Amino acid sequence: MQQLETIKEKKQILHYPQLDTVLMVESFIKGNGGEFKKKSLWEHLPKKMMYQTFCVIFDYLLYSGKIAVDKKGKVCWIWNPELVKRYLAKPYLRAR
């Protein structure tokens, strides 16, 4: 959370994206993970948006652990809530 606050301090965000826009970007990355780099991903989105708005969404997804960028720069969806539920159900993996 502190990293996200640091991003806010570095950038002057004038307009935050709407929820439907964030969900559209999430859905597109889930369906096309590993195919595009950041700018190419923005260019192929089903709905056009300003690049600055896309960068706000991208930074949010990156710092929340939902996406990752490999060393070639390709973006991939990594969040798996079903796997998290399975791990949380195992008593020997719980934090004490």
Secondary structure by P-SEA (a helix, b strand, c coil): caaaaaaaaaccccccccaaaaaaaaaaaaaccccccaaaaaaaccbbbbaaaaaaaaaaaaaaccccccccbbbbbcccaaaaaaaaaccccccc
